[in-house]
Amino acid sequence: MQVTRSASVIRMLTPIISIRAFVGIASVLLSLLPLGCARTPDKNSTLDIKLYQTWELQPGDTIGDRPVLGGLGDISIALKGNNVYAPFDGQTQIDQHRCLVFSSADVPAYLFRLCGLDNPQTGEVSQGDTIGKGDLLQFAALRKQPNGTWAIVEPAKAILERTLKKP
């Protein structure tokens, strides 16, 4: 009789224990939810990108009284005062060398560095938004490395075209 009664009590308590376990797990998951969400970068913050390759001269450096606009791995494009556009929906920030850095969830392993723009637009942008203009664009594509640094790689022609032409 005692065994039967214990078994029936366990059967009655099992749903309650399961509900408590579910509520406990759900509350833990909900408390972790904000940690998985990406923060929008501060429009005024400066982005510090650690490059895999290092060279003495970097965009933003000065030689005499002349600014360095590009370096090894950059593509030089004559803009002649024309606009540059966001190739995807994404974010733009200024880096430590005063270049505009574009990032997007559409190409998460890449950053695009655009140097030489006059009054670059920072913050959230949509594909086709004007992000700057100028006379000479120095464009570099950076790919994230397993150790967390960024390597300059050759940009795809299609990305450059999306950057130079409004869709």
Summary of the structure (lengths in Angstrom):
residues: 167
radius of gyration: 25.6
end to end distance: 79.0
largest distance: 97.0
contacts: 439
relative contact order: 0.17
helix: 26%
strand: 31%
